[in-house]
Amino acid sequence: MRDEKYNPFNELCLTIDKAAKACGLGKEDYEFLKHPERELKVALSLRRDDGSVSYYDGYRVQHSSLCGPCKGGIRYHPGVNVDEVKALAGWMTFKCAVVNIPYGGGKGGVAVDPSELSEAELERLTRAYAAAISPIIGPQRDIPAPDVGTNAQIMNWFMDTCSTLAGGSFVPGAVTGKDVILGGSLGRKEATGRGVRTVVGEIFKRYGIKPKEAVVAIQGTGNVGGVSAALIAAELGSTVSAMSDVSGGVYREKGLDVKEILSFVNGGGLLKDYSREGVQHVTNDELLTSECDVLIPAALENQITAENAKDVKARFVVEAANGPTTVEADVILGERGIKVFPDILANAGGVVVSYFEWVQNNMNYYWSKEEVNGKMREIMVRAFADVVHAADKYSSDMRTAAYIVALARLVKARKARGFF
Ligand code: NAD
């Protein structure tokens, strides 16, 4: 699916142009958003367990610090490259603006397959990466978090390295998504999936759909896809007809046993090896075009493309992954009347609770899970309403509307700050 010509940063710029045009912004008002503030590339040397040395490229891109410290995850994946990291950083700027939290956008990554490293190698690589990008990050400057291929343990090592480099001060606010014992927030691990569930619930309300009658297909059973599936099934009572991982997908028209599938996957199983009566194996591509009301791509970018968009059968696409729909595919879906709720809104629950984690770290005072979930819900519901309002006002699709909401805030802040 990863196509050589696909450049996600160019796609982001096209989306910004479209939204700016729709709300009548001049090029000079928003052109700065096409120029990330800072791009750092680092070479990482890793001493392997067998004594040999492997080399990896690492990146950190700070797209914008206009409205606050840069914020965004760290991805460990062999496909990581600078254009991908630039796009992911840019999306973070727009995501934080659409939910109106005081952050800019950043993102980082290492071109590595973490599954090929031992735990000790993963720790050494993480510490090397944290040290290499340490000159440009910090709690008031740029705050990393988990993304594809990284997790709370990696954030713990990252935080420990930052604290050691700070001469031994405890710096929990250097990174979010840590374990709770080290200043992580209750509710952070499930936050992105919980936010997706909130958006799906709001869609059902707005379009008069009975949640229990809705059928949902979800690509990806990682942190985001897995939690989204679990909450949509348990709290909304919808039928989850399809789920997948990197090895392929499973489909059952009448609904899958989400709990059982997640415990199979979380126990280290691959879905190609999952078998139950009545459950069919499908490819990731077949999942995307399966019969459902809501399709939730929650794996990687560039999944719904010009090739398969014409076959998508869902009424709604909720982008839990970042950038799963190409610009060309977006046009095709729009023409076919399929409403796409964009990543910068749909998966913003994670960054909202990351923001709460950082606030709690700064206060050194911690909230209950109920408080975290309640405050996150409030922000997500308000952002959903802002986007829907902009879509009505500008007669636009939801992605354009979300960018209009974000652009209005970013352009206002730029004017207020000025530059030299
Ligand atoms: P993860 O690593 O926990 O899970 C990724 C899932 O995608 C796994 O099920 C994996 O098997 C599957 N996958 C990997 N390669 C695939 C391929 N080529 N085809 C199909 N499936 C594939 O990652 P995650 O944290 O769940 O992130 C998923 C998406 O959500 C990413 O786009 C990420 O940027 C975005 N996101 C994550 C967070 C967060 O808090 N973790 C927040 C916002 C957005």
Boltz pocket constraint, residues with backbone or C-beta under 6 A from the ligand:
constraints:
  - pocket:
      binder: B
      contacts: [[A, 146], [A, 147], [A, 148], [A, 149], [A, 150], [A, 188], [A, 189], [A, 192], [A, 219], [A, 220], [A, 221], [A, 222], [A, 223], [A, 224], [A, 225], [A, 244], [A, 245], [A, 246], [A, 247], [A, 284], [A, 298], [A, 299], [A, 300], [A, 301], [A, 320], [A, 321], [A, 322], [A, 323], [A, 347], [A, 348], [A, 350], [A, 351]]
      max_distance: 6.0
